[in-house]
Amino acid sequence: MRVKTARGRTASSQRWLERQLNDPYVAESKRLGYRSRAAFKLLQLDDKYHFLKPGARVVDLGAAPGGWTQIAVTRVGAPDKGQVVGLDYLPVEPIAGATLIEADFMAEDAPARLKAALGGPVDVVLSDMAAPTTGHSKTDHLRIVGLCEAALEFAIEVLAPGGAFVAKVFQGGTEGELLARMKRAFRTVRHAKPPASRAESAETYVVATGFRGEPEGG
């Protein structure tokens, strides 16, 4: 589908609009009532690695607009069987079965607010967080690595034995030290790019399963 040019619309926004209109995942997410096409990324990752089990307790970091939270609620059976808590600094419309917290994860009190809402260890920490891009690739890369490091730090604090950590990363994977820390804390660490992740996008995901805790000394 081609979109007619409009006064005031930039070439990049024109391309984005055409891509959205021609994206089958956008159409399917609307048909199924998902908040975003990103829901299919989590569906595809879970179909392959099976970390969202019925009855599991899940944290969704960077939840807005709520697509991943919707999938997590469905897969774990919340609130009857499992529990899902989502957090984002952007407001998220209520999602049946989930607890939503509006806060910046990097704020000092955010981890404590999450722990209070959870009330105990969790089975899965999801992070689809992405920092606003600056257009400077090295700066953007450092920002996303920083978010992933903070999410991993939180996961290590709250995960129950055998738990999973799933996070968005860029530029072909996680940094060496970050990856090494994951390998110490989890039995299995894999990188994956689900089909719903656009081919031209630099994003990929790390899926760490079998949480065993960090050895003494980190």
Summary of the structure (lengths in Angstrom):
residues: 218
radius of gyration: 17.6
end to end distance: 52.2
largest distance: 61.0
contacts: 675
relative contact order: 0.13
helix: 38%
strand: 22%
